[in-house]
Amino acid sequence: MKKRGLSALMLAAIAALSLTACGGTAKNNTATETTTAAAATTTAAAGETTKGGETKEASSTDPQVTLVYAEVNPLDTIVGKTDQAFKEKVEELSGGSIKIDLQASGVLGAENDVLDNMLGGGGTIDMSRISAFALTSYGANKSKLLSIPYTFAGRDHYWKFVKSDLAPEFLMEPHDIGLGVRGLFYGEEGFRHFFSKKPINSIDDIKGLKIRVSSDPVMTGMVSALGANATVVSMNELYSALQTGVVDAAEQPIANYKGNAFQEVAPNLILDGHTLGAIQVIITDASWDKLTENQQKAMTEAAKYASEFNQKLSQDNEKEVLDGLKAAGVNVVEVKDITPWQEACKDVIAENTKENADLYQKILDMK
């Protein structure tokens, strides 16, 4: 009996040890493996690491969004190529959850039509590439400073502004004053020059001409100060307006002049470089707010990429386009002394910078 009891006790002890050593540990190992697998699954479902080291969500975690993007110029211009670079980067960084429906060549209307739709809550246009000063007539007084004649001494001066602490303040101005849109990034399309049906060899030849302008008050004031007659014509009607004599001349960056084939009806170009063709891409607040935080990050990263893309493209492209225009027979006149042009615009500059004189001086000091 004693031996039997001892054996039974030994068997019970061994069984207990087996349960502790095998059953308990196996349970813990299974839990650990399950937790690790779940974490790995969650990580894989939630996102992946981009080349830049930042995490982006996979498309399955974000709602599918399509943003309609308006562009008044053709896709083969500097701005058109910048639009495409932005579109592709947004779609890549968002994992395909954001689609940009890029509508170019003014099919959604002239710049003012697009802005009226976006600011009026039309809801059919989410984004647009605009002239940086297009919001001036809607009360964006800081943006006006970018359209002041002879502000930027050169491209480097402008890009110092774009990369400064002032630029975000300017981009957010329309949002801050309640227009319902916000800027995403700045770019440029080269300096703006006058082109005409008849040759313009000096500032004196400008006088009396009917020159196309947008509804921008600064541009209208500048043209009047030069002794010409400012005539408002939408961009998508400008070719026919030149062809039929509604206007005698207009002004655009060189790439847009070529991209819209204006040399066919106005084959004379004078390189006065009155303003830099500063641009920005804007989005309605309603469209921005419907994006997830991750999608907003994708838009912000794509904006930075597109701005840098634009800087290189605009520098490389302008000379190539100008050489091509000369080779095609366009009469190109270079202004050797810009002083008379600056003097003629002195009052326009003073009038349009007085409300933000200190801010304007900060831009000038970035030379």
Secondary structure as GFF3:
##gff-version 3
##sequence-region A 1 367
A	DSSP	alpha_helix	2	18	.	.	.	ID=ss1
A	DSSP	pi_helix	19	24	.	.	.	ID=ss2
A	DSSP	alpha_helix	25	46	.	.	.	ID=ss3
A	DSSP	beta_strand	47	49	.	.	.	ID=ss4
A	DSSP	beta_strand	55	57	.	.	.	ID=ss5
A	DSSP	three_ten_helix	59	61	.	.	.	ID=ss6
A	DSSP	beta_strand	65	70	.	.	.	ID=ss7
A	DSSP	alpha_helix	78	93	.	.	.	ID=ss8
A	DSSP	beta_strand	98	103	.	.	.	ID=ss9
A	DSSP	alpha_helix	111	119	.	.	.	ID=ss10
A	DSSP	beta_strand	127	131	.	.	.	ID=ss11
A	DSSP	three_ten_helix	134	138	.	.	.	ID=ss12
A	DSSP	alpha_helix	141	144	.	.	.	ID=ss13
A	DSSP	three_ten_helix	145	147	.	.	.	ID=ss14
A	DSSP	alpha_helix	155	162	.	.	.	ID=ss15
A	DSSP	alpha_helix	166	171	.	.	.	ID=ss16
A	DSSP	alpha_helix	173	176	.	.	.	ID=ss17
A	DSSP	beta_strand	181	196	.	.	.	ID=ss18
A	DSSP	three_ten_helix	203	206	.	.	.	ID=ss19
A	DSSP	beta_strand	210	213	.	.	.	ID=ss20
A	DSSP	alpha_helix	217	225	.	.	.	ID=ss21
A	DSSP	beta_strand	229	232	.	.	.	ID=ss22
A	DSSP	three_ten_helix	235	237	.	.	.	ID=ss23
A	DSSP	alpha_helix	238	244	.	.	.	ID=ss24
A	DSSP	beta_strand	249	253	.	.	.	ID=ss25
A	DSSP	alpha_helix	254	259	.	.	.	ID=ss26
A	DSSP	three_ten_helix	262	264	.	.	.	ID=ss27
A	DSSP	beta_strand	268	284	.	.	.	ID=ss28
A	DSSP	alpha_helix	285	289	.	.	.	ID=ss29
A	DSSP	alpha_helix	293	327	.	.	.	ID=ss30
A	DSSP	beta_strand	331	334	.	.	.	ID=ss31
A	DSSP	alpha_helix	339	344	.	.	.	ID=ss32
A	DSSP	alpha_helix	346	353	.	.	.	ID=ss33
A	DSSP	three_ten_helix	354	356	.	.	.	ID=ss34
A	DSSP	alpha_helix	357	364	.	.	.	ID=ss35
###
